[in-house]
Amino acid sequence: MTAALVIIFLLGIANFAMHRAVLESDHPMVGQMPGFVRSLGGRMTFVAEFLVLLAALLLAANGWAGMAWAYGAYSALNAVSAWLILTGRV
């Protein structure tokens, strides 16, 4: 269980870093976010990212060790998405 929590926490740090890089990239897709999200400088999206991380940590702490695999898959999708956006392939 402890290993799952550490893995999820480290992946969470990576997800926040990728999220921030995408928000600061000035990609046209970032400009298409709804106005209420942009008005707070994208902080609403960080809240959503935090809630996903918190849910994964809580589930893993309560015996759902497989949540590390699920959060790993989520992180892999985030990494691919960030790579596509930051390299201009999308």
HELIX and SHEET records of a PDB file:
HELIX    1   1 THR A    2  LEU A   23  1                                  22    
HELIX    2   2 PRO A   28  GLY A   31  1                                   4    
HELIX    3   3 GLY A   35  ARG A   38  1                                   4    
HELIX    4   4 ARG A   43  ALA A   61  1                                  19    
HELIX    5   5 MET A   67  LEU A   86  1                                  20    
END                                                                             
